[in-house]
Amino acid sequence: MKPGVSATPGSDPVATAASEVIGGPRGRYAAQRSLPWVVVAALLSALAAVPVGLGILIRVPCIRSGWVGTEQFWNACYADLPGTYRDAGVRGGLAAYLQGGAGAPTTGQPPLTGLVLTTVASLVPDQSQLPQALRDPARVKWFFALWAVLLTVALLVTIWLVAASVRPSFAAAHVALSPVVALTLFLSADLLGVALATAGMVAWGRRRLVLAGVLLGLATSARSYPVLIVVAIGLLALRAGRLPEFGRTIGCAALVFGAVLSGLFVLNPAAARSAYQGWASAGPGYGSPWLLPQLGGHPLPDGVVTGLAVAGWVLAVLVGSVLALAVRRRPTVAEVSLVMVAVVLVTGKSFPVQSSLWLVPLVALCALPWRDHLLWAGAEALNFVAVWLVIAATTVPDRGLPNSWYSFFAMVRLTAVGWLVVAVWLRARARLPRREDAAEPDELAGVLAREPDRLQVRFS
C-alpha cells in the first residue's frame, strides 16, 4: 500500500483477509455505495465485544483472587484500578477526597481523573453484611466492575467519534478491534482522558471552537498528553494563518484546566499537585529507555532522567513543528498529534503499558494500514507479558524474566512506536501539493480546511 492511501476493507490486504470471518468484503455492485457512518459505528460497536471480552478474560484469575499476592503478575492480570482503591485512599469516596485538611486522600492522578476515581469509589456498596476477611476483596471487585462498565462506555464513545470523523469510517476498526485495547483497556483510567481528547479533536473538526477548548481542557486535566494535541492544532493554524480561531480554543482549554485544577487545589491541595509533584520527583519507570541503564547496573541520577524527559517534550514540539510547517502539503491534525505523542512516550520517565491507549485513536484517525497497527500491537503484546514477568522476578528470581530479556522486549516496543512515526511521516511527506479543486484530506481540519498556506518553512 502506498503512503497516503487510506486503509479500507477493500484496499488493505490485512483488513480484506480478516473480513472473511464476517462474510468478506462487499462485492463490486455494493461497493459503489458507502455505508453511512452510523451503520459502520454500530457494527464496530458490536465487534468491540471481542477485545472487551478478551480484556475481562485476561483478568479472570485476578478477579477470583481479588488482586492480592504475586500471582497477579505471573498470570499477567494485574490492573492499577484495584490497587488505587486499596492503597490510594479513594475508598472514602468523593466527600473524603474533597474535605481537604491533614491526612486527606490523594490518588497520584491528574485532577479530573482523581475526581472520577473517587466518585466511582463512592458508588461501591458498603458490603458491611460480609465478614471482615471478605469485605475488602468484595469492595475491590465492585470498584473494578464499575470501572469496567465506565471504560467500556468510553470505548464505545471513542469508536463513534472516530467513525464520524474519518474517511473511510471503517478506519474506526483500529479502535474497536485493536489488540492494544484488549490488553490495556481495564488496566487503568487512561481511556477517560483518551475519549475526552478524541472528542476535543472532533469538536475542532466540526468548527466548534469553544467546545473543542472545553473538551481539550478537560482532557488535559485527566491526562497530560492532550497538551500536545493542542500544540499540533496551533502549529497547523499558524501555517494556515488562522491563529485568532485557535486562540479561542486554547483560551477555553486553559480556562477549563485552570478551573479544575484550582477548584481541587482549594479543597484538597495535596491531591491537586500530587500527580505533578510525583512526576517531578520520580525516577525512571518501566517502559522508559532511561530505565535500561539501571537494569544494567548503572542507574542514571533522577535529575538527569527529569532533564531527559523534559528534553523529550521539547524534541516532540520541534519534530511536530517540522512536520506541520515544512512538508509540501499541510499534514492532518491526527498525523502531527501522533508524531508528537509518540516522541514524548518513547523519551518519557516511564512508558507504562496502558499509555499505549493514547496512540490507538490517533492511529485510527490517521487511517494507517493494519499491517503497521499489528506490527506495533505485536510488540506491545510481547512487552505486556515481559513487564509482568520481570516484576514477578523481584520475588522469585529464578522463575521470572531476566532484566536482559526485558530490556530487549522494551526496545522492540520503542522501535515499533518509532515505526508508527516513520509511517505517518512518510504518508504526510508523500501527499501531493494541494490543488484548488482537491478535496480536503483532513476531516479534523475544521476552520483550516482548504485554507492556503500563510507560512511554510523550507529547508535547502
C-alpha positions as CSV (number, residue, x, y, z in Angstrom):
1,M,0.0,0.0,0.0
2,K,1.4,3.4,-1.0
3,P,1.7,6.1,1.6
4,G,-1.3,8.4,1.7
5,V,-3.8,5.6,0.7
6,S,-6.5,5.0,3.3
7,A,-6.9,1.6,4.7
8,T,-10.4,0.3,3.8
9,P,-11.6,-3.2,4.0
10,G,-11.3,-3.4,0.2
11,S,-7.9,-1.9,-0.2
12,D,-6.0,-3.1,2.9
13,P,-4.9,-6.7,2.4
14,V,-5.0,-7.4,6.2
15,A,-8.5,-6.0,6.5
16,T,-9.7,-7.8,3.5
17,A,-8.4,-11.2,4.8
18,A,-9.8,-10.6,8.3
19,S,-13.2,-9.6,6.8
20,E,-13.7,-13.2,5.6
21,V,-14.8,-14.0,9.2
22,I,-17.9,-11.9,8.7
23,G,-18.5,-12.7,5.1
24,G,-15.7,-11.0,3.3
25,P,-15.6,-7.5,1.6
26,R,-18.6,-6.2,-0.3
27,G,-19.0,-7.2,-3.9
28,R,-18.4,-4.9,-6.9
29,Y,-22.1,-4.0,-7.1
30,A,-22.4,-3.0,-3.5
31,A,-19.0,-1.3,-3.5
32,Q,-20.4,1.8,-5.3
33,R,-22.4,2.7,-2.2
34,S,-20.7,3.6,1.0
35,L,-22.4,2.6,4.2
36,P,-23.5,5.5,6.4
37,W,-21.0,6.1,9.2
38,V,-23.8,5.5,11.8
39,V,-24.2,1.9,10.4
40,V,-20.4,1.4,10.5
41,A,-20.2,2.7,14.0
42,A,-23.0,0.4,15.2
43,L,-21.3,-2.6,13.5
44,L,-17.9,-1.8,15.0
45,S,-19.5,-1.3,18.5
46,A,-20.9,-4.8,18.3
47,L,-17.5,-6.1,17.2
48,A,-15.8,-4.3,20.1
49,A,-17.3,-7.0,22.3
50,V,-14.3,-9.2,21.2
51,P,-11.5,-7.1,22.7
52,V,-13.7,-6.1,25.7
53,G,-14.4,-9.8,26.4
54,L,-10.7,-10.7,26.0
55,G,-9.8,-7.9,28.4
56,I,-12.1,-9.3,31.0
57,L,-11.0,-12.9,30.3
58,I,-7.3,-11.9,30.9
59,R,-8.2,-10.7,34.3
60,V,-10.3,-13.6,35.5
61,P,-7.6,-15.0,37.7
62,C,-7.2,-11.7,39.5
63,I,-10.9,-11.2,39.8
64,R,-11.1,-14.5,41.6
65,S,-8.2,-13.7,43.9
66,G,-9.0,-10.0,44.5
67,W,-5.7,-8.8,43.1
68,V,-3.6,-9.9,46.0
69,G,-0.2,-11.6,46.0
70,T,2.3,-12.0,43.3
71,E,0.1,-14.3,41.2
72,Q,-1.4,-11.2,39.5
73,F,2.0,-10.7,37.9
74,W,2.5,-14.4,37.0
75,N,-0.9,-14.5,35.4
76,A,-0.4,-11.1,33.7
77,C,-3.8,-10.0,35.0
78,Y,-2.5,-7.0,37.1
79,A,-4.5,-3.8,37.0
80,D,-3.9,-0.4,38.5
81,L,-7.5,0.2,39.4
82,P,-7.8,-2.3,42.3
83,G,-4.5,-1.1,43.8
84,T,-5.7,2.5,43.6
85,Y,-8.9,1.6,45.5
86,R,-7.0,-0.3,48.1
87,D,-3.9,1.9,48.6
88,A,-4.6,5.4,47.4
89,G,-7.3,6.3,49.9
90,V,-10.2,6.6,47.4
91,R,-12.3,4.1,49.3
92,G,-13.6,7.0,51.5
93,G,-15.4,8.4,48.4
94,L,-15.7,11.9,47.0
95,A,-16.7,13.6,50.3
96,A,-13.5,12.5,52.0
97,Y,-11.4,13.4,48.9
98,L,-12.8,16.9,48.8
99,Q,-12.7,17.7,52.5
100,G,-9.0,18.6,52.4
101,G,-7.0,19.0,55.6
102,A,-4.3,16.9,57.0
103,G,-4.5,13.3,56.0
104,A,-6.9,13.9,53.1
105,P,-6.5,11.1,50.5
106,T,-4.6,11.6,47.3
107,T,-4.6,9.4,44.2
108,G,-1.4,10.5,42.5
109,Q,-3.5,11.1,39.4
110,P,-4.3,14.3,37.4
111,P,-7.1,16.3,38.9
112,L,-10.1,15.2,36.8
113,T,-9.0,11.5,36.9
114,G,-8.7,11.7,40.7
115,L,-12.2,13.2,41.0
116,V,-13.7,10.5,38.8
117,L,-11.8,7.7,40.7
118,T,-13.2,8.9,44.0
119,T,-16.7,9.4,42.6
120,V,-16.8,5.8,41.3
121,A,-15.5,4.7,44.7
122,S,-18.5,6.4,46.3
123,L,-20.8,4.1,44.3
124,V,-19.2,0.9,45.7
125,P,-21.7,-0.9,48.0
126,D,-20.9,-0.9,51.7
127,Q,-20.7,-4.7,52.0
128,S,-21.0,-4.5,55.8
129,Q,-23.0,-7.7,55.8
130,L,-19.9,-9.7,54.9
131,P,-17.2,-10.9,57.3
132,Q,-14.2,-8.6,57.5
133,A,-12.0,-11.0,55.6
134,L,-14.3,-10.9,52.6
135,R,-15.4,-7.2,52.8
136,D,-12.3,-5.6,51.3
137,P,-11.9,-8.0,48.4
138,A,-15.6,-7.6,47.6
139,R,-15.3,-3.8,47.5
140,V,-12.3,-4.0,45.2
141,K,-14.2,-6.3,42.8
142,W,-17.1,-3.9,42.8
143,F,-14.8,-0.9,42.1
144,F,-13.2,-2.8,39.2
145,A,-16.7,-3.8,37.9
146,L,-17.9,-0.2,37.9
147,W,-14.8,0.9,36.1
148,A,-15.2,-1.9,33.6
149,V,-18.6,-0.5,32.7
150,L,-17.4,3.1,32.5
151,L,-14.4,2.2,30.4
152,T,-16.5,0.1,28.0
153,V,-18.8,3.1,27.6
154,A,-15.8,5.4,27.0
155,L,-14.5,2.9,24.3
156,L,-17.9,2.9,22.5
157,V,-18.0,6.7,22.6
158,T,-14.4,6.8,21.1
159,I,-15.4,4.4,18.4
160,W,-18.4,6.6,17.4
161,L,-16.4,9.7,17.5
162,V,-13.7,8.3,15.2
163,A,-16.2,6.7,12.8
164,A,-17.9,10.1,12.5
165,S,-14.6,11.9,11.8
166,V,-12.5,9.7,9.5
167,R,-12.9,8.6,5.9
168,P,-13.4,5.7,5.4
169,S,-15.4,5.2,8.6
170,F,-14.2,1.6,8.8
171,A,-10.9,3.0,9.9
172,A,-12.5,3.2,13.4
173,A,-11.9,-0.5,13.5
174,H,-8.4,0.4,14.6
175,V,-10.1,1.4,17.9
176,A,-12.9,-1.3,18.0
177,L,-10.7,-4.3,17.3
178,S,-7.2,-3.2,18.5
179,P,-5.2,-5.9,20.3
180,V,-3.8,-3.0,22.4
181,V,-7.3,-2.2,23.7
182,A,-7.8,-5.9,24.7
183,L,-4.6,-5.8,26.7
184,T,-4.8,-2.4,28.4
185,L,-8.5,-1.2,28.4
186,F,-9.2,-2.4,32.0
187,L,-5.8,-1.7,33.5
188,S,-6.2,2.0,34.4
189,A,-8.4,5.1,33.9
190,D,-6.4,6.3,30.9
191,L,-9.2,5.9,28.5
192,L,-11.2,8.7,30.2
193,G,-8.6,11.2,29.0
194,V,-8.3,9.5,25.6
195,A,-12.0,9.8,25.0
196,L,-12.1,13.4,26.0
197,A,-9.1,14.2,23.8
198,T,-10.7,12.5,20.9
199,A,-13.9,14.4,21.5
200,G,-12.0,17.7,21.5
201,M,-10.3,16.9,18.2
202,V,-13.7,16.1,16.7
203,A,-15.2,19.3,18.0
204,W,-12.3,21.2,16.4
205,G,-13.1,19.4,13.1
206,R,-16.7,20.5,13.4
207,R,-15.7,24.1,13.9
208,R,-17.0,24.1,17.5
209,L,-14.1,26.2,18.8
210,V,-15.3,26.8,22.3
211,L,-16.5,23.2,22.8
212,A,-13.2,22.0,21.5
213,G,-11.4,24.1,24.1
214,V,-13.6,22.9,26.9
215,L,-13.1,19.2,25.9
216,L,-9.4,19.5,25.4
217,G,-9.1,21.4,28.8
218,L,-10.9,18.5,30.5
219,A,-8.7,16.0,28.7
220,T,-5.6,17.8,29.9
221,S,-6.9,17.7,33.4
222,A,-7.4,13.9,33.1
223,R,-4.1,13.1,31.3
224,S,-1.2,15.4,30.3
225,Y,-0.7,14.3,26.7
226,P,-3.6,16.3,25.2
227,V,-1.4,19.4,25.5
228,L,0.4,18.0,22.5
229,I,-2.8,17.8,20.5
230,V,-3.5,21.5,21.3
231,V,0.1,22.3,20.2
232,A,-0.4,20.3,17.0
233,I,-3.6,22.3,16.2
234,G,-1.8,25.5,16.9
235,L,1.1,24.7,14.6
236,L,-1.3,23.9,11.7
237,A,-3.3,27.1,12.5
238,L,0.0,29.0,12.3
239,R,0.7,27.6,8.8
240,A,-2.9,28.4,7.7
241,G,-2.9,31.9,9.2
242,R,-5.9,31.1,11.5
243,L,-4.3,31.9,14.8
244,P,-7.3,34.0,16.1
245,E,-9.6,31.0,15.9
246,F,-7.0,28.8,17.6
247,G,-6.7,31.5,20.3
248,R,-10.4,30.9,21.2
249,T,-9.8,27.2,21.6
250,I,-6.6,27.4,23.6
251,G,-8.1,30.1,25.8
252,C,-11.1,28.0,26.6
253,A,-8.8,25.0,27.2
254,A,-6.6,26.9,29.6
255,L,-9.6,28.3,31.5
256,V,-11.2,24.9,31.9
257,F,-7.9,23.2,33.0
258,G,-7.2,26.1,35.4
259,A,-10.8,25.9,36.8
260,V,-10.5,22.1,37.5
261,L,-7.0,22.4,39.0
262,S,-7.7,25.5,41.1
263,G,-11.0,24.2,42.3
264,L,-9.4,20.9,43.5
265,F,-6.5,22.9,45.0
266,V,-8.8,24.9,47.2
267,L,-10.4,21.8,48.6
268,N,-7.5,19.3,48.6
269,P,-4.2,21.0,47.7
270,A,-2.2,17.7,48.2
271,A,-4.4,15.9,45.7
272,A,-4.3,18.7,43.1
273,R,-0.5,18.7,43.0
274,S,0.2,15.1,43.7
275,A,0.4,13.9,40.1
276,Y,2.8,16.7,39.0
277,Q,5.0,16.5,42.2
278,G,5.1,12.8,41.8
279,W,6.3,13.0,38.2
280,A,8.9,15.6,39.1
281,S,10.4,13.5,41.9
282,A,10.1,10.1,40.2
283,G,13.0,8.1,38.8
284,P,12.8,6.1,35.6
285,G,9.9,3.6,35.4
286,Y,9.1,0.5,33.3
287,G,8.9,1.1,29.6
288,S,11.3,4.0,29.7
289,P,14.6,3.8,27.8
290,W,16.2,5.6,30.8
291,L,15.4,2.5,33.0
292,L,17.7,0.3,30.9
293,P,21.0,1.6,32.3
294,Q,19.6,1.0,35.8
295,L,18.8,-2.6,34.9
296,G,22.3,-3.0,33.6
297,G,23.7,-1.8,37.0
298,H,24.4,1.8,36.0
299,P,21.4,3.9,37.1
300,L,21.0,7.5,35.9
301,P,20.5,10.2,38.6
302,D,16.9,11.2,39.0
303,G,17.7,14.8,38.0
304,V,19.3,13.6,34.7
305,V,16.2,11.5,34.0
306,T,13.9,14.5,34.6
307,G,16.1,16.6,32.3
308,L,15.9,13.9,29.6
309,A,12.1,13.7,29.9
310,V,11.7,17.5,29.6
311,A,14.0,17.4,26.6
312,G,11.7,14.8,25.1
313,W,8.8,17.2,25.3
314,V,10.9,19.9,23.6
315,L,12.0,17.4,21.0
316,A,8.4,16.5,20.3
317,V,7.4,20.1,19.7
318,L,10.4,20.6,17.4
319,V,9.7,17.4,15.4
320,G,6.0,18.4,15.2
321,S,6.9,21.9,14.0
322,V,9.0,20.5,11.2
323,L,6.2,18.1,10.2
324,A,3.5,20.8,10.4
325,L,5.3,23.6,8.7
326,A,7.8,22.0,6.3
327,V,6.1,19.2,4.3
328,R,4.8,20.2,0.9
329,R,1.1,19.8,1.8
330,R,-0.2,20.6,5.2
331,P,-0.5,17.4,7.2
332,T,-3.5,16.4,9.2
333,V,-4.2,17.2,12.9
334,A,-4.0,13.5,13.7
335,E,-0.7,13.0,12.0
336,V,1.1,15.8,13.8
337,S,-0.5,14.8,17.1
338,L,0.6,11.1,16.7
339,V,4.2,12.0,15.9
340,M,4.4,14.4,18.9
341,V,2.7,12.0,21.4
342,A,4.9,9.1,20.2
343,V,8.1,11.1,20.8
344,V,7.0,12.0,24.3
345,L,6.1,8.4,25.1
346,V,9.5,7.0,24.0
347,T,11.5,9.6,25.8
348,G,9.5,9.9,29.0
349,K,10.3,8.9,32.5
350,S,8.1,5.9,32.2
351,F,6.1,4.2,29.4
352,P,3.6,2.0,31.2
353,V,1.6,-0.5,29.1
354,Q,-1.6,1.5,29.5
355,S,-0.1,4.6,27.9
356,S,-0.3,2.9,24.5
357,L,-4.0,3.6,24.6
358,W,-3.1,7.2,23.8
359,L,-2.0,6.2,20.3
360,V,-4.9,4.0,19.4
361,P,-7.4,6.7,18.3
362,L,-4.6,8.6,16.6
363,V,-3.7,5.5,14.5
364,A,-7.4,5.3,13.5
365,L,-7.7,9.0,12.7
366,C,-4.5,8.7,10.5
367,A,-6.1,5.6,8.8
368,L,-2.8,3.7,8.9
369,P,-2.7,0.3,7.3
370,W,-3.5,-2.6,9.6
371,R,0.0,-4.0,8.8
372,D,1.6,-1.2,10.7
373,H,-1.0,-1.4,13.5
374,L,-0.5,-5.1,14.0
375,L,3.3,-4.8,14.0
376,W,3.1,-2.3,16.8
377,A,0.4,-4.3,18.6
378,G,2.6,-7.4,18.5
379,A,5.5,-5.5,20.1
380,E,3.0,-4.2,22.7
381,A,1.9,-7.8,23.5
382,L,5.5,-9.0,24.0
383,N,6.2,-6.1,26.3
384,F,2.9,-6.6,28.1
385,V,3.9,-10.1,29.2
386,A,7.6,-9.2,29.7
387,V,6.9,-6.4,32.2
388,W,4.8,-8.5,34.5
389,L,7.3,-11.3,34.4
390,V,10.2,-9.0,35.2
391,I,8.3,-7.5,38.1
392,A,7.4,-11.0,39.4
393,A,11.1,-11.9,39.2
394,T,11.8,-9.5,42.1
395,T,10.2,-12.1,44.3
396,V,11.2,-15.4,42.6
397,P,14.3,-14.5,40.5
398,D,14.9,-18.0,39.1
399,R,11.3,-18.1,37.7
400,G,10.8,-14.7,36.3
401,L,12.2,-12.9,33.3
402,P,15.8,-11.7,33.4
403,N,16.5,-8.0,33.1
404,S,18.3,-8.5,29.8
405,W,15.3,-10.1,28.1
406,Y,13.0,-7.4,29.4
407,S,15.3,-4.8,28.0
408,F,15.2,-6.5,24.7
409,F,11.4,-6.5,24.6
410,A,11.2,-2.9,25.8
411,M,13.5,-1.8,22.9
412,V,11.3,-3.8,20.5
413,R,8.3,-1.9,21.7
414,L,10.1,1.5,21.5
415,T,11.2,0.6,17.9
416,A,7.6,-0.3,17.0
417,V,6.3,3.1,18.2
418,G,9.1,4.7,16.2
419,W,7.9,2.8,13.2
420,L,4.4,4.4,13.6
421,V,6.1,7.8,13.5
422,V,8.0,6.8,10.3
423,A,4.9,5.5,8.7
424,V,2.9,8.7,9.4
425,W,5.8,10.9,8.4
426,L,6.2,9.1,5.0
427,R,2.5,9.4,4.4
428,A,2.4,13.1,5.1
429,R,5.5,13.7,3.0
430,A,4.2,11.8,0.0
431,R,1.0,13.7,-0.1
432,L,0.9,15.9,-3.3
433,P,0.7,19.7,-3.0
434,R,-2.8,21.0,-2.7
435,R,-4.8,21.8,-5.9
436,E,-7.6,24.3,-5.9
437,D,-10.2,21.6,-6.8
438,A,-8.7,18.9,-4.5
439,A,-10.7,17.6,-1.5
440,E,-9.6,18.4,2.0
441,P,-7.8,15.3,3.2
442,D,-8.2,16.2,6.9
443,E,-11.6,15.6,8.4
444,L,-10.4,17.3,11.6
445,A,-9.1,20.4,9.9
446,G,-12.1,22.5,10.9
447,V,-11.5,26.2,10.2
448,L,-8.2,25.2,8.5
449,A,-10.0,23.3,5.7
450,R,-8.9,24.3,2.2
451,E,-7.1,27.3,3.6
452,P,-3.9,28.3,1.7
453,D,-0.6,28.3,3.4
454,R,0.4,31.6,5.0
455,L,3.6,30.2,6.5
456,Q,5.8,27.4,5.3
457,V,9.3,26.6,6.3
458,R,11.6,25.3,3.6
459,F,15.0,23.6,4.2
460,S,17.6,24.0,1.5
